[in-house]
């Protein structure tokens, strides 16, 4: 699992990260991490239907650049940190137990 950071804080988590570079035709193309100018992740987006008022959640590709002005220059700057999903869940369970008045270690 990966923690996605932007603006000095974690903005989300993703199971997969696709490293990308800019092709000469202006499109993002997958590449090795060593040659990447950024990365692409799937992000959950909520969209409200104006006619029905129904909100639908769907996944959308979202691209971050590693440095300001990188790639097309319009992407937010971000970084990827490999984290253990199992450890994150264990920590969350511990915090929840404390908040609910359980025994703290």
PyMOL commands that set and color helices and strands:
alter all, ss='L'
color gray80, all
select helices_A, chain A and resi 33-35+85-99
alter helices_A, ss='H'
color red, helices_A
select strands_A, chain A and resi 2-6+9-14+18-22+28-30+38-48+55-65+76-77+79-82
alter strands_A, ss='S'
color yellow, strands_A
deselect
rebuild
show_as cartoon
